[in-house]
Structure formats: C-alpha cells, structure tokens
Amino acid sequence: MHIEIKRAYTPTQPGDGYRVLVDRLWPRGVSKQDLNLDAWSKEVAPSSELRRWFGHDPEKWEEFRERYLKELKQGTAARDLLDSVTGERLTLVYAARDTAHNHALVLQEYLKTLISK
C-alpha cells in the first residue's frame, strides 16, 4: 500500500485513492464537499492534550513525535484505519500549515511500519 499525505487546502487529485481526514477538528474554511473524503478518523489524531501542548512549535517536534508514537502504539486506531482502506493508495489529509512538523508525517511513518510487519 502506498501512503501519501496532503493538506486539506490542496485540491483533490484523481490518484489520491482512499482519502482520510486525520485531524480531530474540521479544517477551517473547507466544506465537506471540497475535501472529498472517504472517512474521517478523529481517533488516529493526537490527543487534544498533546495537540495543545505541541502547538505546532518546531522546537517541541522531537518530543511531540515520541509522545504521539507512544499514543499510536497504545491504541488500535492506526490498525483500524489500515483495515478500513480500500485500494492500494491511502492519502492522509491534515490541516496544519507546517508541512515539515505535523502529526500526519508521524502517522504516515507509523502506518508504514505496520504494513511492513
């Protein structure tokens, strides 16, 4: 399975495959129709406490990454997400502005480890 990530504000492409919003909150200013989602997986997003603590501060990135991976490993949401995918391409949709420091990157990495097991 191929796993991509894409901002919610980036236009949908025919090759996106199975599109899943992986945020707890709906992206501001985007209609449900414009996102063209197959699913919304709030459970796979970082906990509200972790999200607030991180606050998209790049200086907290490494610790955020470790804490989020711990959350993912303790739950079943990531495995459940993979089990729900139809097709060979999964696009994780997220709203964060920072494309280098966001939870979708961590989730993508973690999902790839689950697939390779």
N, C-alpha and C positions, 0 to 999 in steps of 0.2 A: 504494500500500500504506500502511496506517495502522499506525504503530508505537507501542505503549504500553510502559510499564514498570510492574512490580508487585513488591512484596516477596513473598518466598516464604511469609511468615506471613499474607498476606492471602488470604482464601478465593477459590477459583476461581469465575469467573463464566462463564455460557454464551457471552457475547460476547467472550471473551478471544482467540478464534481460535487460531492456532498458537502454542503456549507452549514457550519455550526457556529452560532454566536457563543463565545466562551467568556462572556462578562456577566457579572451579577446584575449590573444596571444596563438598561437600554441606552444605546448611544444617542447623545443629544442631537436633535435636528435631523434624524434619519427616520423615514417611515418604514413600517414593516414591509410594505410592498417593494421599496427600493432595495432593501437588504437581500431579498430573495433567498431566504433561509430554508433549510430542511429541518433544522432543530435549533433550540436554544438550550444550552446546557449550563445553567447557573451553578450547578453543583460542582462542576470541574474548575470553576474560577477560584482564586484565592479567597480565603475567609474575609469577611468585612473588616475584622480587626487587623489582619495582615495587610490588606489593601490600604487601610487608613494609615497604618504605621509607615509603610513604604512611601506613600505619597508621590510616587514617580521620581524619587530623589536618586540620581545615579550613584551617589556616594553610598547608598544603602543597598545597591544592586546585589552584591555577592551574598550578603546576609539574607536578603529577600529571597534570592534564588534557592538557597539552602532551606529556608523555612517553608517555602512553597513546595519544594520537592518532598519535604517531610509530610506536609499535608496530603499531597497526592498519594504518597505511599501508604498512608494510614487509612485512606478511603478506597472506595470502589468506583468512584465517578469516572476516572480515566478509562478503566477497563470497560465500564458500561458504555461510555462514549464510543470506544472502538467497536464494541459488539453491535452498536446501532447503525454503523456506517454501511451504506450500500454502495458498491462500486469500488474502484481501485484508487480514487483520489479523494482526499479529505482536505477541505480548506477551513482552517480555524479563523474565525472573524473576531476582531477585537477593536476597541475604540481608542486606545491610548495613542497619544501624539508621538511619543518617543518610540521609534522603530527599533532601537538598539537595546532598550531596557524596559521590557514589558513581559507580562506573565505568559503571553502566547508563545514566546520563544522558549520559555522553560517547559511549557506544556508540550510543545512540539518535540522537544528533546526527550521528554519523559515517554511520550507515546511511542516514539521510535524505539526506545529500549524495550517497551512491552511487546512490540511487534517482533523484535529480533529474538525474543525468548522462545 
